[in-house]
């Protein structure tokens, strides 16, 4: 007795089940079912065909599932929420300790909380997300190094003196012309 029709029905049912779930649940048994279908054309023993179906399905799953899972996970894009974790934003509404404020991240406004008080205009880093609120922490920026005051004052005085001389020179020239025209 030939069981090829039974194996064809099993393969079709497994394909429909895989198409409905898209979770790679039965893909290995689809392949082993196809192999069992071809074996049924040459071997009439159903227990042998079934052993090939189960054994090959399990073997394929053990050998290929880790690599296939890794490939599928790499292709997944981060969602809007996952994408902003680690990004920096600017506080638009002040955040007080454990009181909701507002942060602008990636061009969008988000409700945010923090364990520290943060003023409006400060830069924050998104630590994680709790429920629908961002949990943020202030970004510590280094203060610019100060130069010696003598250099700044000296440069400023030179510029002021130069500007004053030019104004004086420009002002004196028209007065001289007036005096010349009166004579």
C-alpha positions in Angstrom: 0.0 0.0 0.0 1.3 3.5 -0.9 1.2 6.3 1.6 2.3 9.1 -0.6 -1.2 10.7 -0.6 -1.1 10.7 3.3 2.3 12.4 3.3 1.1 15.0 0.7 -1.8 15.9 3.0 0.5 16.1 6.0 2.9 18.4 4.1 0.1 20.7 2.9 -1.3 20.9 6.5 2.1 21.7 7.9 2.6 24.4 5.2 -0.7 26.0 6.1 0.1 25.9 9.8 3.5 27.5 9.2 1.9 30.2 7.0 -0.6 31.0 9.7 2.0 31.3 12.5 5.1 32.6 10.7 7.1 31.6 13.8 9.2 28.8 12.2 7.3 26.2 14.2 6.9 23.4 11.7 9.3 24.3 8.8 11.6 21.4 9.7 8.8 18.9 9.6 7.7 20.2 6.2 11.0 19.2 4.8 11.0 15.9 6.5 7.4 15.3 5.3 8.6 15.9 1.7 11.4 13.4 2.2 8.9 10.9 3.7 6.7 11.4 0.7 9.5 10.4 -1.7 10.5 7.5 0.5 6.9 6.3 0.5 7.2 5.8 -3.3 9.9 3.2 -2.8 9.3 1.8 0.8 5.8 0.4 1.7 6.5 0.3 5.5 4.7 3.1 7.3 6.7 2.8 10.5 9.9 3.4 8.5 8.4 6.4 6.7 7.2 7.8 10.0 10.6 7.2 11.7 12.3 9.1 8.8 9.7 12.0 9.2 10.2 12.4 13.0 14.0 11.7 13.0 14.8 14.0 10.1 12.5 16.7 11.5 14.2 16.7 14.9 17.7 16.5 13.3 17.0 19.5 11.1 15.6 21.5 14.0 18.6 20.8 16.2 21.1 21.7 13.4 19.5 24.8 11.9 17.3 26.5 14.5 20.0 28.4 16.3 21.4 29.8 13.0 18.0 30.6 11.7 16.9 32.4 14.9 20.1 34.5 14.8 19.4 35.5 11.2 15.8 36.4 11.9 16.7 38.5 15.0 19.4 40.5 13.1 16.9 41.6 10.5 14.4 42.9 13.0 14.3 46.7 13.3 13.9 48.5 16.5 10.5 49.9 17.2 10.0 53.6 18.0 10.3 53.0 21.7 13.3 50.7 21.6 15.1 53.1 19.2 15.2 56.1 21.6 16.7 54.2 24.5 20.2 55.6 24.8 19.5 58.7 22.8 19.8 62.3 24.2 17.0 64.8 24.4 16.2 68.2 25.7 13.9 69.0 28.6 10.9 71.1 27.5 9.0 71.0 30.8 11.0 70.8 34.0 11.2 67.4 35.7 11.2 67.2 39.5 12.2 64.2 41.5 9.6 61.5 40.5 7.2 64.1 39.1 6.4 63.9 35.3 8.0 66.5 33.0 8.5 66.5 29.3 11.5 65.7 27.0 11.9 66.3 23.3 13.7 63.3 21.7 14.1 62.7 18.0 11.7 65.5 17.2 8.9 64.1 19.4 7.7 65.1 22.8 7.6 62.4 25.5 6.5 62.3 29.2 9.6 61.8 31.3 10.5 61.1 34.9 13.8 61.2 36.8 15.2 60.5 40.2 16.8 64.0 40.1 15.3 67.4 39.4 16.2 68.7 35.9 15.6 72.2 34.6 14.1 73.2 31.3 16.7 73.3 28.5 19.0 70.7 30.0 20.2 67.8 28.0 19.2 64.3 29.2 19.9 60.7 28.2 17.1 58.2 28.0 17.9 55.3 30.4 14.9 53.1 29.9 11.1 53.2 29.5 8.6 52.5 32.3 5.0 52.1 31.1 4.6 55.1 28.8 7.2 57.4 30.4 10.8 57.8 29.6 13.2 57.4 32.6 15.9 60.0 32.0 19.1 61.1 33.7 20.9 64.4 33.2 23.9 64.4 30.9 27.0 65.8 32.6 28.9 68.1 30.3 32.4 69.3 30.9 32.7 73.0 31.6 34.9 74.9 29.2 38.3 75.7 30.4 38.9 79.3 31.5 41.7 81.3 30.1 43.7 83.8 32.1 41.9 87.1 32.6 45.0 89.1 31.6 45.0 87.9 28.0 41.3 88.6 27.6 41.5 92.1 29.0 44.6 93.0 27.0 43.0 91.9 23.8 39.8 93.8 24.6 41.7 97.0 25.4 43.6 96.9 22.1 40.4 96.5 20.1 38.7 99.3 22.0 41.7 101.7 21.5 41.9 100.9 17.8 38.2 101.5 17.3 38.4 104.8 19.3 41.3 106.1 17.2 39.5 105.4 14.0 36.4 107.2 15.2 38.4 110.2 16.3 40.3 110.3 13.0 37.1 110.1 11.0 35.5 112.8 13.1 38.4 115.2 12.7 38.6 115.0 8.9 35.2 116.6 8.2 35.9 119.3 10.8 39.2 120.1 9.0 37.4 120.5 5.7 34.9 122.9 7.2 37.6 125.1 8.5 39.3 125.1 5.1 36.1 126.1 3.3 35.5 129.0 5.7 38.9 130.6 4.9 
